[in-house]
Amino acid sequence: MTTCKDCDQVIKRHGLFCSMASFACESCEADLCKACFESYPLVLLGDDDTTSNSSGNDKDRLKKARIQNFCKACFQRLSVLDFETTYDVFEPSIETSEISGVTFVFVHGGGGSRAMFRPHARELTARHGHRCILVDLPGHGSLSDVELSLDTCWQELKNVMEENKIINEEDGKRTNPEEKVVYVGGSLGAYIGFYLLEEFKGIFSSAVLMDCGQNVGPGRSLKATIGLHIYDVMCCFALQQ
Amino acid sequence: MMLDVTKKSPADQWVIESTFAAGWFFDQGKEQVSILRTIAPAKHIPELDIPICFMNGGLDHRDSEELWLNLCDTPDEVNSILKVYSGGDHFFMHDSRFVHDVLKDMHSFAVSN
């Protein structure tokens, strides 16, 4: 009898053909049930995948890339995300660039992680000396086990801003009023941004909101309603795979 | 699911590092949709007193961007802007045709506001 490494369920094998199917982590080779086997897919960065690549040839590499399936532990070890922390900070180098006095706080889109804007943050820091902070939303990345809600998003952003001295723990006000703090949200991060920017009024100097040109909230169009429904169904389908 | 989406998109810049090598997280897709259904930008925007730079791909769904832009500023202070990257889709910020303009626009907007 074999049990799944991730969910501890007994792996049932039915019939001759099914017994030939093997679902094992492609790193540690531990047995996984079919559902868990497809829960943690990754494309591993190759030796030639320099993180500072700016030539824009990912499309070709993606054609050759192979999605590999891992157990949860190997997924967390092999992902480019560090699961020991919930956010990344890119600080300008004092030797190589001037410190601009601008801090970007990046909030990613649905289904993604703080890696979504990592290359952009790296470029903004290197080119202009901006500090960049990239957070994982609850329900995503290192916080995938945390419930996603507007309240938990607010709490996480508050924690990150306190830890990075953007706001004081005591009164929640800006620690350095001279610093420009810019909220950057993509898609889900942009829509949540409308809420967070109001909750953190007086903290952000400006905001860059991407991929939020459609009203998907109250009063949305039929087209948007259908789009949300399709997204909902696709997420359920992905989970059942 | 993400692979299928990306195959249809012209996005080609940093997509492996940003998405495929990090993993994707749809376990709480229902909660994502629930939040999206809740947020009413037209109610929040008038309460904000900061300039907003909206960035959208020209091929993405865009039925409210002009409305929201117009809600941003008072007649005395007009700093909010809308950038539409013609030919870009939902992943325009990972499209090599636009990514350097996006970075330049973000920098310019941040330092001037």
Boltz contact constraints between the chains, C-beta under 6 A:
constraints:
  - contact:
      token1: [A, 42]
      token2: [B, 23]
      max_distance: 6.0
  - contact:
      token1: [A, 43]
      token2: [B, 16]
      max_distance: 6.0
  - contact:
      token1: [A, 43]
      token2: [B, 20]
      max_distance: 6.0
  - contact:
      token1: [A, 43]
      token2: [B, 21]
      max_distance: 6.0
  - contact:
      token1: [A, 45]
      token2: [B, 21]
      max_distance: 6.0
  - contact:
      token1: [A, 56]
      token2: [B, 12]
      max_distance: 6.0
  - contact:
      token1: [A, 56]
      token2: [B, 13]
      max_distance: 6.0
  - contact:
      token1: [A, 56]
      token2: [B, 96]
      max_distance: 6.0
  - contact:
      token1: [A, 58]
      token2: [B, 12]
      max_distance: 6.0
  - contact:
      token1: [A, 58]
      token2: [B, 15]
      max_distance: 6.0
  - contact:
      token1: [A, 58]
      token2: [B, 16]
      max_distance: 6.0
  - contact:
      token1: [A, 59]
      token2: [B, 12]
      max_distance: 6.0
  - contact:
      token1: [A, 79]
      token2: [B, 22]
      max_distance: 6.0
  - contact:
      token1: [A, 79]
      token2: [B, 23]
      max_distance: 6.0
  - contact:
      token1: [A, 80]
      token2: [B, 21]
      max_distance: 6.0
  - contact:
      token1: [A, 80]
      token2: [B, 22]
      max_distance: 6.0
  - contact:
      token1: [A, 81]
      token2: [B, 22]
      max_distance: 6.0
  - contact:
      token1: [A, 102]
      token2: [B, 110]
      max_distance: 6.0
  - contact:
      token1: [A, 110]
      token2: [B, 32]
      max_distance: 6.0
  - contact:
      token1: [A, 111]
      token2: [B, 24]
      max_distance: 6.0
  - contact:
      token1: [A, 111]
      token2: [B, 25]
      max_distance: 6.0
  - contact:
      token1: [A, 111]
      token2: [B, 26]
      max_distance: 6.0
  - contact:
      token1: [A, 113]
      token2: [B, 22]
      max_distance: 6.0
  - contact:
      token1: [A, 115]
      token2: [B, 18]
      max_distance: 6.0
  - contact:
      token1: [A, 115]
      token2: [B, 22]
      max_distance: 6.0
  - contact:
      token1: [A, 116]
      token2: [B, 18]
      max_distance: 6.0
  - contact:
      token1: [A, 119]
      token2: [B, 14]
      max_distance: 6.0
  - contact:
      token1: [A, 123]
      token2: [B, 103]
      max_distance: 6.0
  - contact:
      token1: [A, 128]
      token2: [B, 107]
      max_distance: 6.0
  - contact:
      token1: [A, 139]
      token2: [B, 28]
      max_distance: 6.0
  - contact:
      token1: [A, 139]
      token2: [B, 31]
      max_distance: 6.0
  - contact:
      token1: [A, 140]
      token2: [B, 25]
      max_distance: 6.0
  - contact:
      token1: [A, 144]
      token2: [B, 25]
      max_distance: 6.0
  - contact:
      token1: [A, 148]
      token2: [B, 28]
      max_distance: 6.0
  - contact:
      token1: [A, 148]
      token2: [B, 31]
      max_distance: 6.0
  - contact:
      token1: [A, 182]
      token2: [B, 110]
      max_distance: 6.0
  - contact:
      token1: [A, 188]
      token2: [B, 32]
      max_distance: 6.0
  - contact:
      token1: [A, 191]
      token2: [B, 36]
      max_distance: 6.0
  - contact:
      token1: [A, 191]
      token2: [B, 39]
      max_distance: 6.0
  - contact:
      token1: [A, 194]
      token2: [B, 39]
      max_distance: 6.0
  - contact:
      token1: [A, 194]
      token2: [B, 41]
      max_distance: 6.0
  - contact:
      token1: [A, 194]
      token2: [B, 44]
      max_distance: 6.0
  - contact:
      token1: [A, 195]
      token2: [B, 39]
      max_distance: 6.0
  - contact:
      token1: [A, 197]
      token2: [B, 48]
      max_distance: 6.0
  - contact:
      token1: [A, 198]
      token2: [B, 44]
      max_distance: 6.0
  - contact:
      token1: [A, 198]
      token2: [B, 47]
      max_distance: 6.0
  - contact:
      token1: [A, 204]
      token2: [B, 50]
      max_distance: 6.0
  - contact:
      token1: [A, 206]
      token2: [B, 50]
      max_distance: 6.0
  - contact:
      token1: [A, 206]
      token2: [B, 51]
      max_distance: 6.0
  - contact:
      token1: [A, 206]
      token2: [B, 113]
      max_distance: 6.0
  - contact:
      token1: [A, 207]
      token2: [B, 52]
      max_distance: 6.0
  - contact:
      token1: [A, 208]
      token2: [B, 53]
      max_distance: 6.0
  - contact:
      token1: [A, 208]
      token2: [B, 106]
      max_distance: 6.0
  - contact:
      token1: [A, 209]
      token2: [B, 52]
      max_distance: 6.0
  - contact:
      token1: [A, 209]
      token2: [B, 54]
      max_distance: 6.0
  - contact:
      token1: [A, 210]
      token2: [B, 55]
      max_distance: 6.0
  - contact:
      token1: [A, 211]
      token2: [B, 90]
      max_distance: 6.0
  - contact:
      token1: [A, 213]
      token2: [B, 56]
      max_distance: 6.0
  - contact:
      token1: [A, 213]
      token2: [B, 62]
      max_distance: 6.0
  - contact:
      token1: [A, 213]
      token2: [B, 65]
      max_distance: 6.0
  - contact:
      token1: [A, 214]
      token2: [B, 61]
      max_distance: 6.0
  - contact:
      token1: [A, 214]
      token2: [B, 63]
      max_distance: 6.0
  - contact:
      token1: [A, 215]
      token2: [B, 64]
      max_distance: 6.0
  - contact:
      token1: [A, 216]
      token2: [B, 36]
      max_distance: 6.0
  - contact:
      token1: [A, 217]
      token2: [B, 39]
      max_distance: 6.0
  - contact:
      token1: [A, 217]
      token2: [B, 40]
      max_distance: 6.0
  - contact:
      token1: [A, 218]
      token2: [B, 40]
      max_distance: 6.0
  - contact:
      token1: [A, 228]
      token2: [B, 33]
      max_distance: 6.0
  - contact:
      token1: [A, 232]
      token2: [B, 33]
      max_distance: 6.0
  - contact:
      token1: [A, 235]
      token2: [B, 26]
      max_distance: 6.0
  - contact:
      token1: [A, 235]
      token2: [B, 29]
      max_distance: 6.0
  - contact:
      token1: [A, 238]
      token2: [B, 1]
      max_distance: 6.0
  - contact:
      token1: [A, 238]
      token2: [B, 26]
      max_distance: 6.0
